[in-house]
């Protein structure tokens, strides 16, 4: 592809290109399966993305890490767990025995701590960590103040809860924000494609400011 289109794609999906590891919750993994890579979004630009990662000394694709307390991740279409990093409890590790996954045991607790998740990924040498959710994992990471940047997409579609209360999740369910606690953000960039807005917020800057 020509230089300008590749540059546009890089800017649009740079977080996936630059990530060392993509972190997702078990529910997100079960429902979507991946891959969470820039090449999956823009297949025609895969050679350019691979070259960028090579220049930065990164692996061809980011490692996929899944968080599960129970170990029951059951990927769609019987996808192999070979090469997938799983962060779980002792009970979850027992359930994953023989699965082929690379298992990291965080402890015995049913609830995994966001700070511990990030710490163990850092211990593995991962510096740029991208999370694609789901919402419970996002809540854990926000509560641990482990989220430095938030990429938020505003869609031109209106959605309402209606009578089915509780079926539509918030960004961080179970985490009480406002009026007692605040998580401020600073807008770093905004991009538009059609009627979609792609917003990039810095949480670290806001906490310092």
matplotlib code that plots the C-alpha trace (Angstrom):
import matplotlib.pyplot as plt

x = [0.0, 1.1, 2.6, -0.3, -3.0, -0.7, 0.0, -3.7, -4.3, -1.4, -2.9, -6.3, -5.3, -1.9, -2.7, -3.0, 0.1, 2.2, 0.8, 3.0, -0.1, -3.8, -5.7, -9.3, -11.8, -13.1, -16.6, -15.1, -12.9, -15.8, -18.0, -15.5, -12.4, -10.3, -7.8, -7.4, -4.8, -4.5, -4.2, -7.6, -9.1, -7.1, -6.0, -4.6, -2.1, -0.8, 2.7, 3.1, 2.0, 4.4, 7.2, 6.4, 6.5, 9.7, 11.4, 10.3, 11.7, 8.2, 6.8, 4.8, 1.5, 0.8, 0.3, -3.3, -3.9, -7.2, -8.4, -10.6, -11.2, -12.8, -10.6, -13.8, -13.1, -14.5, -13.5, -15.8, -15.4, -13.1, -10.2, -6.9, -5.5, -1.9, 0.1, -2.6, -1.6, -4.3, -4.3, -6.3, -6.7, -5.4, -8.9, -8.8, -5.4, -6.6, -9.5, -7.0, -4.6, -3.7, -5.4, -2.1, -2.5, 0.4, -1.1, -0.2, -1.7, -2.5, -3.9, -6.8, -9.4, -12.4, -12.0, -8.7, -7.1, -6.4, -3.1, -1.9, -2.9, -0.8, 2.1, 2.4, 2.2, 5.0, 7.0, 6.7, 8.3, 5.2, 5.3, 2.5, -0.6, -3.9, -7.2, -10.3, -12.5, -15.0, -16.6, -15.8, -12.1, -12.2, -13.7, -10.9, -8.2, -9.8, -10.2, -6.5, -5.7, -3.9, -5.5, -3.3, -5.2, -8.8, -9.8, -13.5, -15.6, -18.9, -21.3, -24.1, -26.6, -28.9, -29.4, -31.8, -32.3, -36.1, -37.8, -34.9, -33.0, -29.5, -29.1, -27.0, -23.7, -21.9, -18.2, -17.1, -19.9, -19.6, -17.3, -19.0, -17.9, -19.4, -20.4, -17.9, -15.1, -13.9, -11.8, -10.9, -9.6, -7.8, -8.7, -5.5, -6.9, -10.1, -10.6, -13.7, -14.6, -18.1, -20.3, -18.1, -15.9, -12.7, -11.6, -8.3, -8.2, -5.3, -6.2, -2.7, -2.5, -5.8, -4.8, -1.6, -3.3]
y = [0.0, 3.6, 5.6, 7.9, 5.2, 3.1, 6.1, 6.7, 3.1, 3.3, 6.4, 4.8, 1.6, 2.4, 1.0, -2.5, -2.2, -1.0, -3.4, -6.1, -7.9, -7.6, -8.2, -9.4, -10.9, -14.4, -13.3, -11.2, -14.1, -16.5, -14.2, -12.9, -15.1, -12.6, -12.0, -8.6, -7.3, -4.4, -6.8, -8.3, -4.9, -4.0, -7.2, -5.3, -3.5, -6.6, -6.4, -2.8, -3.5, -6.5, -4.3, -1.6, -4.2, -5.6, -2.2, -1.7, -5.1, -6.6, -10.0, -10.4, -10.2, -9.1, -11.9, -12.5, -12.6, -13.8, -13.1, -15.7, -16.6, -20.0, -21.1, -21.8, -19.8, -22.2, -20.4, -20.2, -22.8, -25.0, -22.6, -23.9, -22.2, -22.9, -19.7, -17.9, -16.4, -17.0, -15.2, -17.0, -18.4, -21.7, -23.3, -21.9, -23.3, -26.8, -26.4, -25.4, -28.2, -29.8, -27.0, -25.8, -22.3, -20.5, -20.1, -17.5, -18.1, -14.9, -16.4, -18.2, -15.4, -15.6, -11.9, -11.0, -7.7, -5.3, -4.2, -7.8, -8.5, -5.6, -6.4, -10.0, -8.9, -6.4, -9.3, -11.1, -8.1, -6.6, -2.8, -1.7, -3.4, -2.9, -4.1, -4.6, -5.3, -6.6, -4.3, -6.2, -6.3, -2.6, -1.8, -3.8, -1.9, 1.5, 0.8, -0.1, 3.2, 1.0, 2.7, 5.4, 6.0, 5.4, 5.0, 5.7, 5.4, 7.4, 5.7, 7.5, 5.0, 5.5, 2.6, 2.5, 0.1, 0.2, -2.3, -4.7, -3.0, -4.4, -6.1, -3.3, -2.9, 0.3, 0.9, -0.2, -2.2, -2.6, 0.4, 3.4, 6.7, 10.0, 11.6, 10.1, 9.2, 10.8, 9.6, 12.6, 12.4, 14.8, 14.7, 14.0, 13.5, 13.2, 11.7, 11.3, 8.7, 9.3, 9.9, 8.0, 9.8, 8.2, 9.9, 9.3, 10.4, 10.5, 9.4, 9.8, 13.4, 14.2, 12.4, 14.5, 17.7]
z = [0.0, -0.5, 2.3, 3.1, 3.5, 5.7, 7.9, 8.2, 9.3, 11.7, 13.4, 13.5, 15.1, 16.6, 20.0, 18.6, 16.5, 19.4, 22.1, 23.7, 25.1, 24.6, 27.9, 27.9, 30.3, 30.0, 28.9, 26.1, 25.0, 25.0, 23.0, 20.4, 20.4, 18.6, 17.1, 18.6, 16.1, 13.8, 10.9, 11.7, 11.3, 8.1, 6.4, 3.4, 5.6, 7.4, 5.8, 6.8, 10.4, 10.6, 9.4, 12.0, 14.8, 13.5, 13.5, 17.1, 18.1, 18.9, 18.1, 14.9, 17.0, 20.6, 23.1, 24.1, 27.9, 29.4, 32.9, 34.6, 38.2, 37.4, 34.5, 32.5, 29.3, 26.7, 23.5, 20.5, 17.8, 20.1, 19.6, 20.9, 24.0, 22.9, 23.2, 25.2, 28.6, 31.3, 34.6, 37.1, 40.6, 42.0, 41.3, 37.8, 37.2, 38.1, 35.6, 32.8, 33.4, 30.0, 28.0, 26.5, 28.0, 29.7, 33.1, 35.7, 39.2, 41.0, 44.2, 45.8, 45.8, 43.5, 42.7, 40.9, 41.7, 38.9, 40.3, 40.6, 37.0, 35.7, 38.0, 36.8, 33.1, 33.8, 35.4, 32.1, 30.3, 28.8, 28.8, 26.5, 27.8, 25.8, 27.3, 25.2, 28.2, 29.2, 31.7, 34.9, 34.0, 33.1, 36.5, 38.2, 36.3, 36.9, 40.6, 40.7, 38.9, 36.3, 33.3, 31.8, 28.6, 27.6, 24.0, 23.7, 20.6, 20.3, 18.0, 16.1, 17.4, 20.4, 22.8, 25.7, 28.6, 28.6, 30.9, 30.9, 33.6, 34.4, 31.0, 29.6, 31.4, 32.3, 31.4, 34.8, 36.6, 40.4, 40.7, 42.4, 40.7, 41.7, 43.9, 46.4, 44.0, 40.7, 37.9, 35.8, 32.2, 29.9, 26.2, 24.2, 20.7, 18.7, 15.3, 13.2, 10.6, 9.2, 12.2, 14.6, 17.0, 18.3, 21.5, 23.4, 27.0, 29.4, 33.0, 34.4, 33.4, 35.1, 38.3, 38.4, 37.5]

ax = plt.figure().add_subplot(projection="3d")
ax.plot(x, y, z, "-o")
ax.set_aspect("equal")
plt.show()
